[in-house]
Amino acid sequence: MVARRQAAGERIVHLGFGESRLPVFPPLAERLASGADRNAYGPVPGDDGVRAAVAGYFARRNLPTEAGQVLLAPGSKALLLALQLVRPGDVLLAGPCWVTYEPQARLAGKEAISVPVPVECGGVPDPAALREAVKEARGRGADPRIVVLTSPDNPTGTHAPPALVRELCAVAEEEDLLLVSDEIYRDILHDPDAVYLSPAEVCPDRTIVVTGLSKSLALGGWRIGAARFPATPEGERLRDDVASVASEIWSTLAGPMQAVAEYAFSEPPEIRERLRADARLHGVVARAVYEIVTAAGAECRPPTGGFYVYPDFEPLRGELAALGVTDGASLQERLLDRHGIAVLAGVHFGDDPRALRFRAATSMLYGRTREEQRAAQSAAERGADPLALPHIRDALAAIERGFTQLTAR
């Protein structure tokens, strides 16, 4: 709908699509081209070289890993679904959470049980609420065994503090739950000195970590994902079962993409520099949108990772109700129709339909053309202010006008 309206000449600030809207880093394109002759099927889990590179990537993040614990796939989504297919038990999800988690559970024949997120952040269930949800589910005959979490998360753009991760892991130990930690945004922490604790550091025997290159290196369309399984007999069984699913569905990660993945996960200096500059860009722009929505009267967790903000306009419910805005869907509609701002209402992420919450994907502001996007990257790389670029400045001004006028008749 947004594309049609833009094609018809409407000026719309598009904040609805969760994509790292940045150009491909040229050395990645070179690796793709150099791997073009890798047209054999190859091993289902991935070639030895790429699995060793991923193992090194995890080891540098305080997760000692052997290549045998790693499995590659065409995107992390495929791995997440395969895990649902091979691991028995119902699934506990943070509420709100990424739109794919619940449908995948249902495709696997499982019940998806939503657990509220804590005040501090999104992406993880509140530990006390998780304990109660497990008790309630088992009391009515459900079989909750898996927790899917993500940090930093989509949709709130925040990451879980270490103390909260430890509390969550304690509940997982008490209730014998498998943790599936989606860490695809881990390399987009806005503060390079921020403390990050993976649940795999606390509960290594019951945590599977999933990651990919879609967000950190803007390679969503290339579909490169990886999983790290526990170094235990149960972890080995899960890895083998996922490999069995892979063999029947996607066979293996495409050979040219394995060449890209081996290079990217090895993290040579130029990749590390690219990651740092892009994380700075994501943080600066997300913070600017956060400041706009909070100045307009919304409550919002400060973004700390990824490229999202998730404001709550509950403080303006009375004023908005007078305009016919009573829930997330009508707020989404008014922002688009009256103010030219496209967002996704919280209901799409499993949130309460009545809540006046939505997700704004701030990465869409980097530009509509490759030239504009490269200019945004270059500014962040040089230490300049990306917000001073005319196309970003104008888009932010349009957002500010929209939210300033949101409750106007």
N, C-alpha and C positions, 0 to 999 in steps of 0.2 A: 504493500500500500504506500509506504514511504517512497519507494522507487518510482511508482507511477505518478505520485503527486509532484515529486521533484522533476520528473520528465515533462510534466505539464507546466513547469515554470514556477512552482511554489518554492519559496525559500524555507527549508526545514533544517533545523539543527538536529542531526540524527545521533542520538545517544542510546539507541536500542540494541546494538549488535555487539556482543562480547568478543571482539577481535582486536588483536594488536595491530592496528592499522599503520604498519611501517613497511618500508621496502625490504627486500631480501638483501642481507649482507653479502657483498660480492664474493668473498672467499667461500661462502656456502654454495653459491651457484657454480663456482669452479669445481668444487668437490662433486656436485651433482653431475656435471658434465663429464668429469673424469671417471665416474662410476657407471656411465651409460652402457658400457659393454658387459656389465655384470648381469647377465640375463638368465643365468641358471637359477633354479629354485633355491638351492642352499638349505642349510639346517633350519628346521622350524623355529627354534628359539633365537636364531641369529648366528652369524659367523663368530668365530672365536675372537677376532680383533675388536669387533664392536661391543661384544659382551664384556671384554676386558676393559674397554674404555668406559663403559657405564659403571662397572665395578669401581674403577678409579674415581669417577665422579661422586659416587656415594661415599667412598672412603674419605674423600676430602671434606665431606660434610659430617664427619664423626660417625659414619656408619660403615665399619669394616665389612667388605663385601668381596666374595670370590665370583669369578665369571660364571660359575655354575649356578649361582643364585639368581641370575638375570635372564629375563626373557623380553625380546623386542616384539613390537607389533605395529600395524598401521594405525597409530594413534592410541592414546591412553583409553579412549572410550571402548575400544575393542577388548582391551585387557580387563576393564571394569566389568563389562558384561560377561566375559568368560569366567571371571571369578564368581559372579552370581550363579552361573550355570553349574559350577562344580562344587560349590560349598553349600551344604544344606543349611537351612534355618532362615528365619525372617530377618529383615534388615531394619536397623535403627538409623534414622537420618536427622541431621540438624534441620531445624525449621526456622527460617527458610534455607533452601539449598539449591544448588545447580539443577537446572531443569531435567537433566538426564538421569539422575540417580533413581528417582522413583519409577519412571517407566522401565528402566532396566530391571529393577526388582520384580515388577509385575510381569515382564516378559519371561523371567525365570520362574514364575509361579509362586512368588513370595509376597508376603504382606510387607508393605513399607510403613514403618511406624515413625511418625514425626515427633521429635523432641525439641522443645524450645531452646534457642541459643542463650548463652549467658549475657549479662549486661556488658561485659568487657569486649566482646567480639562476636563475630559470626563464624560459621564454618564448622563448629564443633557443638555437640549437645551439651547443655548445662549438666555437669556431673550429678548433682542431686536429682535433677529431673530425669536423667538417664536411668538412675537406679530405680526410681519410682515407675518409669515406663516399662522396664524389664519385669518388675514385679506384677504390674497390672496386666501386661501382655501374657505372661505365663499363667496368671490366674484365670484368664478366659480361654486358655488352650492354645495360644499362639506359641511360637518357638523362636524367640529372638536370639540370634547367635552372632550377628555381624553388625559392626558399626562402620559406616562410611563417613569420613570427615575430610575436610580440606582446609589448608592453612598455608598462605593467605587464601581467602575464599572469594568465591563468586556466589552471592551478589554483593556482600557488604564491603569488600575490599579491605578487610582487617585480618590480622593473624593472632593466633592464640598465644597468650603469655605462658612462659614455662610452668608456673605454678598451676595453671589451669590444665595444662597437658598432663602434669603429674596426677592431678585429681582424677582426670578422665581415665588414665591408665590404671589407677587403683581400682576404679569401678570395673574396668574390663577384667582385671585379675580376679576380683571377688565374684563376678558373674560369669566368668569363663567365656568372654566375648572375643571374637577375632576383630582386629582393627584394620581397616583398609584406609590408608592415609594417602589422599590425593594431594601430591605436593607439586603440581604443575606450575603453580605461581611462586614457588619458593625463591627463585632467583629474581623476583621482582619486588623484593623488600625495598621500600623507598629509602630507608635509613641504612646505609652500608654497615653501621655499627649495631644495628638492632640484634637482640638476642633471639635466636630461633631454636626451638627444641622440637625435634621430631618424636612422635610416640615410639618410633622404632629404636630410639636411644634408651627409652625407659622400659619398654616391653618388647625387646627384640624377638622373642620367641612367638609372639602373637600379633605381629604387625607386618602387613604387606605394604610396601611403598610403591606408588605409581607416579610416574612423571612423563614428561614429553617436551617437545621443542615448539609446540604451537604458540605458546604465550611468550616465553622468555626471548625467543629468537624470531617471533612473527612468522612461523612456518605452519600455520594451521592447515593450509591446503596440501601440504606435503605429507601429512599424516605419519608422524614418527613418535612412538610411545615406548616406554620401557617400564618394567616392573622388577622390584627386588623382593625376593621371598626369604623367609627366615632360614637360618642355617641349622635346621632341625629336621628330623625325619618327617614330621607333619608338613613343614615348609617344602621339603622336597616332593612330597606327595602332591601338594597343591600345585607346585610348579609343573610337575609332570601332567597333572590333570588339565591345567590350562593349556599346556603344549598340545595335548590331545585335541582339545577344542580348536586350537589354532590350526592344527593339521587339517581338520575337516571344514574350516571356514575360510581362513585367509592364507593358509600355507606357510607364509613367511613374510617378513618385511621386505619390500622390493629392494633388489640389489643396489640400485643407485642411491636409495635413501639410506641404506646401511653405510655407504661411503660417507654420506653427509653426517650421519649419526656418530660414526667413529671419530670424525674430526671434531664435531661440536662437543661431544661429551668428554673428549680429551682436554678441552679447555685451554688451548694455546693462548698466549698473551692477547692477541687481537680479539679473540672471543670474549675474554674476561673484560677487556676495555669496552667492547660493544655492549655487554650486559650492564656494566656500571652506568654508561651514558644513557642507555634506554631506561633503566630503572629510575634515574634522576628525572628524565622527561615524564615518565608515568606519574611519579610522585608530585611534581610541580603542577601538572595540569589537574590531577585528581584533587589536590588541595585547593586549587582555585575554584573548582566547582563546589567542593564542600563549603567553602566560605560563602559562596553565593547562596546556597540553599539554607544555610543556617542563618544568614543575615535576613532571609525572607521569612524566618520564623519556624523552620523545621528543626526537629531533633535529628542528630545524625552522629554515628560513630566516626571519629576522624580516620580517614583512610591511611593504612600503613603498608599496604602491598597490593599488587595487581593494578587494575585501572578501572575501579568502580567506586561509586558512592551509593548509599542506600538510605535516603532521607525519609523521615516520618513526619507527615504534616498533620498529625493528630492535634497539636496545639492550635491549629487553624480550622478545626472541624466545624465550628459554628459558622464562621464566615463562608467556608466552602459549601456547607449544606444549603445556605441561602442561595447559592448559585446552582444547586442541583448536583453537587459533587458529594457523594456519600460513601464512596468506596474506592478501591484501587483502580478498578476498570474505568469509572467515570472520571477520576483524576487523570489517568492516562489519556482518555479521550479529550478532555478539556485542554490539556497541555498541547496536544497535537493540533486540534481544530482551532483553538483561539490564539495560541501563542507560538505555533510552529516548532514545538520541541517534542521529539519522539523519544519516549522512554518505555520501559517494560514494567507494568504493575507487579507488585509483590505476589499477587495470586499466581502468576506464572511460575514462581519459585516455591509454591506450596505454602505461602503465607496466608493469613486470615484474609478472605476476600473483602471484608469490611475495612481492613486497615488502609490508611492513606499513605502507603509506602510504595516506592518504586525503585528500580535500579537504573542508574545512569552509567553508561559505558563511556568513560571520558576519553578513551583512546581514539574514539571516532573524531575527535577534534584536531588531530594532527594534520589533517588535510585531505582533500578529495583527490588530489593528483600526486604522482610520485615526487614531483618537484617540491610541492608544499610539505610532504612528509619528510623528504630529505632535509629540507630547511629546518624542520622541527628537531630532527635527530642531530643535525650539525650544531644547532644552538646549544643543545644539552651537552654535546661532546666538548664544545669550546668553553663551557661554563657560563655562557650567555643566558639570557632570560627567554625561554621559548614563548612566554606570554606576550612578549613585545612584537612577535611576528604578526603582520596585519591580519592574516586569515584566522589565527587563533584568537587574537584580540577581538576581532569582530564577532566571532562565534560566541565568545564569553560575554560580550556586551549584549548579544541577542538573548542569551540565557538569563542574564541578569534582568533585562527588561521584562522577559516573560514571567519570572518569578516575582518581581516587584509588582506586576500587574495581575498576579494570579487571582487575588480575591476581589479585584475591581469589577464592578458591574458594567 
